[in-house]
Amino acid sequence: MAESFLEGLSENALLALPWLFDFWALDHQLPPDGDWRTWVILGGRGAGKTRAGAEWLRAQVEGARPTDPGAARRVALVGETHEQVREVMVMGESGLIACSPPDRRPKWEATRRRLVWPNGAVAQAFSAHEPETLRGPQFDAAWVDELAKRDVRVLKDILAAPSTVLTQAPTEANRAWLAASFLSEVRGKYGGTRLGRQELDGVLVEDTEGSLWTTPMLERARVTTLPAFSRVVVGVDPAVTGGRAADACGIVVVGAVTEGPVSDWHAVVLEDASVEGASPAAWAQAALDAMARHGAERLVAEVNQGGDLVAAVLRQIDPLVPFRAVRAARGKVARAEPFTS
C-alpha cells in the first residue's frame, strides 16, 4: 500500500513529502483543535517536544509560498540561556533550521541573536535568566522551551488558565525515532525514580511547599556506586491505625559507613519500602521483608505513637527480630537541620 501511494505522487510531491510534518508527526506533536492561546507539551525525554515546537512555529511564520507572509511576523524564542536557544531551538537536530525546506530556511544572525525567514519574519532569542528583556517588544507568537526546569509556579499558573491546552506523552511514544542506546541510558538513569515520572512519563513532578527535602536536593545526592557499608538498618515510622484512613507507614533501608574519620561517615538510602493504608501486621511484615531483602542487621522504630505496641506487633511475626525503639525528643525540622543547613 505504501509503495502504491508513493508511486502515485508527482516528482514535486515526493520532494515536498519530507517537509510535510503533518504527514509524519505523532498525535502528541500536532496542535490540539479548538480556540486556545497557550499549548503546553509535557513529555518525557526524547518524546519529540523540540520538533513539535519548531514545526508549530514554522506553521506560524510561513506563508503559502516562500516569500508570502504567514500569520506571525515577530516571534520570541525563550530558552534557559541564549546558547540553549541557539544550539537546541535554532540549530539543533530538531531545531528550526533543520526542519525548514531549503527555499524557506531562515538565517541565523549571531550578532543580533535572531533568526530571519525569506518572507521577512523574525524570531528573537531570549534567555530565561533575563526575563526583563521580554518587556517592550511586541510578538505575534512565542516558543518557550523547558519551562518546567526553571519555574514550576509559572507553569502551574499557565496550566490553570482556561485558554491553555495540554498534551502529554512519555518517552516511549517516540521510541521508533530514538536510538536504543539513548533509551537504555535514560531508563537506567531515571527508571523507578520519582523524577522518572517527569523525565520519562511527562508528568509534572513538584515538591510540596515547605518540603525539607526537595527533588533537586535528592537528585544531587543520588549515587551510582555503593560503598562497603559498616552496617545496614531498617528505619520505621509506624502508623498505629490501619485501613484506608491510616497514615503512611514510613519504611526506609539505610546503609551507613561509620569507619575512619568522622568527616567520612555517611549514609545511603537503599530503598523506600513505605506502605499506605496498611494494618499494623501488614506494615510490620513489609518492614521485615525489607530487612530480609537487604540483609539488614537491625530494625529501628520510632515509638512516640504506639509505644510497646510497635515491638509487640513486630515480634508476633518474628520473635527474634533485632529491634531498637527510639523516641524523638525534637520535631522533624530540628532533627533535619544538620542536613539542610
C-alpha positions as CSV (number, residue, x, y, z in Angstrom):
1,M,0.0,0.0,0.0
2,A,2.8,2.4,0.9
3,E,4.6,1.7,-2.4
4,S,1.4,2.3,-4.5
5,F,0.8,5.6,-2.6
6,L,4.3,6.8,-3.3
7,E,4.2,5.8,-7.0
8,G,1.1,7.9,-7.4
9,L,2.8,11.1,-6.3
10,S,4.3,13.6,-8.7
11,E,8.1,14.4,-8.5
12,N,7.3,17.7,-6.8
13,A,5.1,16.0,-4.2
14,L,7.8,13.4,-3.5
15,L,10.3,16.2,-2.9
16,A,7.9,18.0,-0.6
17,L,6.9,15.0,1.4
18,P,9.8,15.1,3.9
19,W,8.9,18.6,4.9
20,L,5.2,17.9,5.5
21,F,5.2,17.4,9.2
22,D,1.5,16.7,9.5
23,F,2.1,13.6,7.4
24,W,4.9,12.2,9.7
25,A,4.0,13.6,13.1
26,L,2.8,11.6,16.1
27,D,-0.5,12.7,17.5
28,H,1.1,14.4,20.5
29,Q,3.2,16.5,18.2
30,L,0.3,18.2,16.5
31,P,-1.5,21.2,17.9
32,P,-4.8,20.4,19.5
33,D,-8.1,21.5,17.9
34,G,-10.1,24.4,19.4
35,D,-9.6,28.0,20.3
36,W,-6.6,28.2,22.6
37,R,-3.9,30.7,23.4
38,T,-1.2,28.5,25.0
39,W,-0.3,25.0,24.1
40,V,1.8,23.1,26.8
41,I,3.5,19.9,25.9
42,L,4.6,17.8,28.9
43,G,6.7,15.0,27.5
44,G,9.4,12.6,28.6
45,R,12.9,13.0,27.3
46,G,13.1,12.3,23.6
47,A,9.3,12.4,23.2
48,G,9.6,14.9,20.4
49,K,8.8,18.2,22.2
50,T,11.5,20.2,20.4
51,R,10.4,19.1,16.9
52,A,6.8,19.8,17.8
53,G,7.7,23.3,18.9
54,A,9.8,24.0,15.8
55,E,7.2,22.8,13.4
56,W,4.4,24.7,15.2
57,L,6.5,27.9,14.9
58,R,7.2,27.2,11.2
59,A,3.5,26.9,10.6
60,Q,3.0,30.3,12.2
61,V,5.6,32.2,10.2
62,E,5.5,30.6,6.8
63,G,3.0,31.6,4.0
64,A,1.8,29.6,1.0
65,R,4.9,30.5,-0.9
66,P,8.5,31.1,0.5
67,T,8.1,34.9,0.4
68,D,4.5,35.1,1.4
69,P,3.8,36.4,4.9
70,G,2.4,34.0,7.5
71,A,0.2,34.5,10.5
72,A,3.1,35.7,12.7
73,R,5.8,38.2,11.7
74,R,7.6,38.7,15.0
75,V,8.1,35.8,17.4
76,A,10.1,35.1,20.6
77,L,12.3,32.1,21.3
78,V,12.9,31.6,25.0
79,G,15.3,29.1,26.4
80,E,17.3,28.7,29.6
81,T,20.2,30.6,28.1
82,H,21.0,32.2,24.8
83,E,23.3,29.3,24.0
84,Q,20.5,26.8,24.6
85,V,18.2,28.8,22.2
86,R,20.9,28.7,19.5
87,E,22.1,25.2,19.9
88,V,18.8,23.4,20.5
89,M,15.9,25.5,19.3
90,V,17.6,27.1,16.2
91,M,20.5,24.9,15.1
92,G,19.7,21.6,16.8
93,E,18.8,18.4,15.1
94,S,15.1,19.1,15.6
95,G,15.5,22.9,15.5
96,L,14.1,25.4,13.2
97,I,16.8,25.4,10.6
98,A,16.9,21.6,10.3
99,C,13.1,21.4,10.0
100,S,12.8,24.0,7.2
101,P,13.0,23.2,3.5
102,P,15.8,24.8,1.6
103,D,13.7,27.6,-0.1
104,R,12.1,28.5,3.3
105,R,15.2,28.1,5.5
106,P,15.8,31.0,7.9
107,K,19.2,32.5,8.5
108,W,20.8,33.0,11.9
109,E,22.2,36.4,12.6
110,A,24.5,35.7,15.5
111,T,25.4,39.3,16.4
112,R,21.7,40.2,16.8
113,R,20.6,36.8,18.2
114,R,17.8,36.5,15.8
115,L,16.5,34.2,13.0
116,V,15.2,35.8,9.8
117,W,13.0,34.0,7.2
118,P,12.9,34.7,3.5
119,N,9.4,36.3,3.9
120,G,10.8,38.8,6.5
121,A,9.5,37.1,9.6
122,V,11.9,37.4,12.6
123,A,12.4,35.3,15.7
124,Q,14.4,36.9,18.5
125,A,16.3,34.8,21.1
126,F,15.8,35.4,24.8
127,S,17.4,33.9,27.9
128,A,15.1,32.9,30.8
129,H,17.7,34.4,33.2
130,E,16.9,37.9,31.8
131,P,13.1,38.0,31.7
132,E,13.0,41.8,31.8
133,T,14.3,41.8,28.2
134,L,11.0,40.5,27.1
135,R,9.3,43.7,28.2
136,G,8.6,46.1,25.3
137,P,8.9,44.1,22.1
138,Q,5.6,43.1,20.7
139,F,5.3,39.5,19.5
140,D,2.7,37.6,17.5
141,A,3.8,34.2,18.9
142,A,6.4,32.7,21.3
143,W,8.0,29.3,21.8
144,V,9.3,28.7,25.4
145,D,11.5,25.6,25.8
146,E,11.8,23.5,29.0
147,L,9.8,25.9,31.3
148,A,9.3,23.1,33.9
149,K,13.1,23.1,34.6
150,R,13.0,26.7,35.6
151,D,9.8,27.8,37.3
152,V,7.1,25.3,38.1
153,R,4.9,28.0,39.7
154,V,4.7,29.9,36.4
155,L,3.9,26.6,34.6
156,K,1.2,25.8,37.1
157,D,-0.4,29.3,36.5
158,I,-0.3,28.7,32.8
159,L,-1.9,25.3,33.1
160,A,-4.7,26.7,35.3
161,A,-5.7,29.3,32.6
162,P,-8.9,28.3,30.7
163,S,-7.2,29.3,27.4
164,T,-4.4,26.7,27.9
165,V,-4.5,23.2,26.3
166,L,-2.3,20.4,27.5
167,T,-0.6,17.5,25.6
168,Q,1.3,14.7,27.5
169,A,3.5,12.0,26.1
170,P,6.0,9.6,27.6
171,T,9.4,8.9,26.1
172,E,8.1,5.6,24.8
173,A,5.7,7.4,22.5
174,N,8.6,8.3,20.2
175,R,10.7,5.2,20.6
176,A,10.6,4.4,16.9
177,W,12.8,7.5,16.3
178,L,15.1,7.1,19.2
179,A,18.4,5.3,19.4
180,A,18.4,2.1,21.5
181,S,21.4,3.4,23.4
182,F,19.5,6.6,24.4
183,L,16.5,4.6,25.6
184,S,18.7,2.3,27.6
185,E,20.6,5.2,29.2
186,V,17.5,7.2,30.3
187,R,15.7,4.1,31.5
188,G,18.8,3.2,33.6
189,K,19.1,6.7,35.0
190,Y,15.5,7.5,35.7
191,G,13.6,4.2,35.8
192,G,11.9,3.6,39.1
193,T,12.7,7.1,40.5
194,R,10.3,9.9,41.4
195,L,12.0,12.1,38.9
196,G,11.5,9.4,36.3
197,R,7.7,10.3,36.3
198,Q,8.7,13.6,34.8
199,E,11.7,12.7,32.7
200,L,10.2,9.5,31.2
201,D,6.4,9.8,31.6
202,G,5.9,13.5,31.0
203,V,4.2,14.1,34.4
204,L,4.8,17.3,36.2
205,V,6.6,16.4,39.5
206,E,6.6,19.2,42.1
207,D,7.6,19.5,45.7
208,T,5.2,20.3,48.5
209,E,5.6,23.8,49.7
210,G,8.0,23.9,52.6
211,S,9.4,20.5,51.9
212,L,12.6,19.7,53.8
213,W,13.9,17.5,51.1
214,T,13.2,18.8,47.6
215,T,13.6,16.9,44.3
216,P,16.7,18.8,43.2
217,M,18.3,18.1,46.6
218,L,17.6,14.4,46.4
219,E,18.8,14.1,42.8
220,R,22.1,15.8,43.6
221,A,22.6,13.3,46.4
222,R,21.9,10.2,44.3
223,V,24.9,7.8,44.0
224,T,25.5,5.1,41.3
225,T,28.2,3.1,43.1
226,L,27.6,1.8,46.6
227,P,30.4,1.9,49.2
228,A,31.2,-1.0,51.6
229,F,28.7,-0.4,54.5
230,S,29.6,-0.8,58.1
231,R,26.0,-1.8,58.7
232,V,22.6,-1.8,57.2
233,V,19.4,-1.0,59.2
234,V,15.7,-0.6,58.5
235,G,14.0,2.5,59.9
236,V,10.3,2.5,60.6
237,D,7.9,5.4,61.4
238,P,4.8,3.3,62.1
239,A,1.2,4.0,61.5
240,V,-0.8,2.9,64.6
241,T,-4.1,2.6,62.8
242,G,-5.0,0.5,59.8
243,G,-7.3,0.7,56.9
244,R,-7.9,3.5,54.3
245,A,-7.8,6.2,57.0
246,A,-4.3,5.1,58.2
247,D,-1.3,7.4,57.7
248,A,1.5,6.2,55.6
249,C,4.0,4.0,57.4
250,G,7.5,5.1,56.6
251,I,9.9,2.3,56.0
252,V,13.4,3.0,54.7
253,V,16.5,0.8,54.3
254,V,19.7,2.7,55.0
255,G,23.4,1.6,54.6
256,A,25.8,3.5,56.8
257,V,29.6,4.0,56.7
258,T,30.8,4.6,60.2
259,E,34.5,3.8,60.0
260,G,37.5,6.0,59.6
261,P,37.4,9.8,60.3
262,V,34.1,11.1,61.4
263,S,34.1,13.5,58.4
264,D,33.9,10.4,56.1
265,W,30.9,8.9,57.8
266,H,27.8,8.9,55.7
267,A,24.6,7.0,55.0
268,V,22.8,6.0,51.8
269,V,19.1,5.3,51.5
270,L,18.9,1.9,49.7
271,E,15.1,1.6,49.4
272,D,11.9,3.3,50.3
273,A,9.6,0.5,51.3
274,S,6.9,2.7,52.8
275,V,3.3,1.5,52.7
276,E,-0.1,3.3,52.9
277,G,-3.3,2.3,54.5
278,A,-1.8,-0.9,55.9
279,S,-2.7,-2.6,59.1
280,P,-0.1,-2.9,61.9
281,A,0.5,-6.5,60.8
282,A,0.9,-5.5,57.2
283,W,3.4,-2.7,57.8
284,A,5.3,-4.9,60.2
285,Q,5.6,-7.6,57.6
286,A,6.7,-5.1,55.0
287,A,9.5,-3.9,57.3
288,L,10.7,-7.4,58.0
289,D,10.6,-8.2,54.3
290,A,12.8,-5.1,53.6
291,M,15.3,-6.4,56.3
292,A,15.5,-9.8,54.5
293,R,16.0,-8.2,51.0
294,H,18.9,-6.2,52.2
295,G,20.4,-8.4,54.9
296,A,19.8,-5.6,57.4
297,E,21.2,-6.1,60.9
298,R,18.6,-4.2,62.9
299,L,15.2,-2.6,62.8
300,V,14.8,0.8,64.4
301,A,11.3,2.2,65.0
302,E,10.0,5.4,66.4
303,V,7.6,4.7,69.2
304,N,6.3,8.1,70.1
305,Q,3.0,6.8,68.9
306,G,2.1,3.2,69.7
307,G,4.7,2.6,72.4
308,D,5.2,-1.1,73.3
309,L,2.6,-2.0,70.6
310,V,5.2,-1.5,67.9
311,A,7.6,-4.1,69.3
312,A,4.7,-6.4,70.1
313,V,3.4,-6.4,66.5
314,L,6.9,-7.0,65.1
315,R,7.7,-9.9,67.4
316,Q,4.3,-11.6,66.7
317,I,5.8,-12.2,63.3
318,D,9.5,-12.6,64.2
319,P,10.1,-13.1,67.9
320,L,13.9,-12.8,67.3
321,V,14.0,-9.7,65.2
322,P,16.9,-7.4,66.3
323,F,14.8,-4.4,67.4
324,R,15.5,-1.0,68.9
325,A,12.9,1.5,69.9
326,V,13.6,5.3,69.8
327,R,11.7,8.3,71.0
328,A,12.0,11.6,69.1
329,A,12.6,14.4,71.6
330,R,12.6,17.2,68.9
331,G,10.4,18.0,65.9
332,K,11.3,16.8,62.3
333,V,12.6,20.3,61.3
334,A,15.0,20.5,64.2
335,R,16.2,16.9,63.5
336,A,16.8,17.7,59.9
337,E,18.6,21.0,60.5
338,P,22.2,19.5,60.3
339,F,21.4,18.1,56.8
340,T,19.5,21.1,55.3
341,S,21.6,24.0,56.7
